[in-house]
Amino acid sequence: MGAAYFYHLTRRPLEQTLPLLLEKALAAGWCVAVRGRDPARLDWLDARLWLGPEDGFLPHGRAGGPHDAMQPVLLTTGTEHPNGAACLMAVDGAEVMAEEVQALERVCILFDGNDETAKDTARGQWRALTGAGCAAQYWSEESGKWEKKAEA
């Protein structure tokens, strides 16, 4: 049974935080699905991930291609995990179901702390997931480093 980790982004934007979390997930041996709501936004994120760190490479792809099952990181708007993802990273308010949290190793919900709508959506997700019995942690970078602020 997995857990949902909520990441409240206040100091670094998604395009800087997501690669760090993806690298940690890949280092744990997990394939990852990155779920968003808007295909154009995922295209934008895909382009940013290809820029990657100067000394590294973050292998990933967009869902809908012939090699989805082989992608270590798959960017998608869907609920399927053709790459056998053990970790789901939800961005931009993408929906996460309690059954996914319970079935996967980890679910990460990243939200923009400077956007009231994003914060409200994340609060609703927290209530829904913890209300369904999912383990959850809330992480904030407000102090300049990531700190766990709550756990349910």
C-alpha positions as CSV (number, residue, x, y, z in Angstrom):
1,M,0.0,0.0,0.0
2,G,1.5,3.3,-1.1
3,A,1.1,6.9,0.1
4,A,0.3,10.2,-1.4
5,Y,3.0,12.9,-0.9
6,F,1.7,16.5,-1.4
7,Y,4.4,18.9,-2.6
8,H,3.6,22.6,-2.0
9,L,5.8,24.5,-4.4
10,T,6.6,28.0,-3.2
11,R,10.2,28.6,-4.1
12,R,10.9,26.6,-7.3
13,P,8.5,26.1,-10.1
14,L,7.2,22.8,-11.4
15,E,9.8,22.6,-14.2
16,Q,12.6,22.8,-11.6
17,T,11.0,20.6,-8.9
18,L,9.7,17.8,-11.1
19,P,13.0,16.6,-12.5
20,L,14.4,16.3,-9.0
21,L,11.5,14.1,-7.9
22,L,11.7,12.1,-11.1
23,E,15.4,11.4,-10.6
24,K,14.7,10.2,-7.0
25,A,11.9,7.9,-8.3
26,L,14.0,6.5,-11.0
27,A,16.9,5.9,-8.5
28,A,14.4,3.9,-6.4
29,G,13.8,1.7,-9.5
30,W,10.3,2.9,-10.3
31,C,8.8,3.8,-13.6
32,V,6.8,6.9,-13.4
33,A,3.6,8.3,-14.9
34,V,3.4,12.1,-14.9
35,R,-0.3,13.0,-15.2
36,G,-1.5,16.4,-16.2
37,R,-4.8,17.8,-17.4
38,D,-3.8,19.8,-20.5
39,P,-2.0,18.2,-23.4
40,A,-0.4,21.5,-24.4
41,R,1.0,22.0,-20.9
42,L,2.4,18.5,-21.0
43,D,4.1,19.3,-24.3
44,W,5.6,22.4,-22.7
45,L,6.8,20.3,-19.7
46,D,8.2,17.6,-22.1
47,A,10.3,20.3,-23.8
48,R,11.6,21.5,-20.4
49,L,12.5,18.0,-19.3
50,W,14.5,17.5,-22.5
51,L,16.6,20.5,-21.5
52,G,17.6,18.6,-18.4
53,P,20.6,19.0,-16.3
54,E,23.8,19.7,-18.2
55,D,25.5,16.6,-16.8
56,G,22.5,14.2,-17.1
57,F,19.7,12.8,-19.1
58,L,16.1,12.2,-17.9
59,P,14.6,9.6,-20.2
60,H,10.9,10.2,-20.8
61,G,8.3,10.3,-23.5
62,R,4.7,11.5,-24.2
63,A,1.9,9.0,-24.1
64,G,0.4,7.8,-27.3
65,G,3.5,6.7,-29.0
66,P,4.6,3.2,-30.1
67,H,7.1,2.8,-27.2
68,D,4.9,3.9,-24.2
69,A,5.6,0.6,-22.4
70,M,9.4,1.2,-22.6
71,Q,9.3,4.7,-21.2
72,P,10.8,5.1,-17.7
73,V,8.8,8.3,-17.4
74,L,5.6,8.8,-19.3
75,L,3.8,12.1,-19.5
76,T,0.1,11.6,-20.0
77,T,-3.4,13.0,-19.4
78,G,-4.8,9.4,-19.1
79,T,-5.3,7.1,-16.2
80,E,-3.5,4.1,-17.7
81,H,0.0,3.2,-16.8
82,P,1.3,1.4,-20.0
83,N,4.9,1.7,-18.7
84,G,4.0,-0.2,-15.5
85,A,4.5,2.9,-13.4
86,A,5.0,2.3,-9.7
87,C,4.9,6.0,-9.1
88,L,2.4,8.6,-10.3
89,M,3.2,12.3,-10.2
90,A,0.1,14.5,-10.6
91,V,0.5,18.1,-11.8
92,D,-1.7,21.0,-12.5
93,G,-4.6,19.6,-10.5
94,A,-4.8,16.2,-12.3
95,E,-7.2,13.8,-10.6
96,V,-5.9,11.0,-8.4
97,M,-8.0,8.2,-7.2
98,A,-7.7,6.5,-3.8
99,E,-7.4,3.1,-5.5
100,E,-4.3,4.4,-7.3
101,V,-2.6,5.5,-4.0
102,Q,-3.3,2.1,-2.5
103,A,-2.0,0.2,-5.6
104,L,1.1,2.2,-6.4
105,E,4.3,2.6,-4.4
106,R,4.0,6.4,-4.3
107,V,1.8,9.1,-5.6
108,C,3.2,12.7,-5.7
109,I,0.8,15.6,-6.0
110,L,2.7,18.8,-6.9
111,F,0.9,22.1,-6.7
112,D,1.7,25.8,-7.1
113,G,1.6,27.4,-3.7
114,N,1.2,30.8,-5.3
115,D,-2.1,29.9,-7.0
116,E,-5.2,29.9,-4.8
117,T,-7.1,27.6,-7.1
118,A,-4.2,25.0,-7.1
119,K,-4.1,25.2,-3.3
120,D,-7.8,24.6,-3.0
121,T,-7.7,21.7,-5.4
122,A,-4.8,20.1,-3.4
123,R,-6.8,20.6,-0.1
124,G,-9.7,18.8,-1.7
125,Q,-7.5,16.0,-2.8
126,W,-6.0,15.7,0.6
127,R,-9.5,15.5,2.2
128,A,-10.7,12.9,-0.4
129,L,-7.6,10.7,-0.2
130,T,-7.2,10.7,3.6
131,G,-10.9,10.3,4.0
132,A,-10.7,7.2,1.9
133,G,-8.0,5.8,4.3
134,C,-4.9,6.6,2.2
135,A,-1.7,7.5,4.0
136,A,-0.6,11.0,3.1
137,Q,2.2,13.4,3.8
138,Y,2.3,17.2,3.2
139,W,5.7,18.7,2.3
140,S,6.6,22.4,2.1
141,E,9.7,24.2,0.8
142,E,8.7,27.5,2.4
143,S,11.7,27.5,4.7
144,G,14.1,27.0,1.7
145,K,14.4,23.2,2.2
146,W,11.8,20.5,2.0
147,E,10.1,19.8,5.3
148,K,7.3,17.4,6.2
149,K,4.6,19.5,7.8
150,A,1.7,17.0,8.2
151,E,1.0,13.3,8.0
152,A,-2.2,11.3,8.0
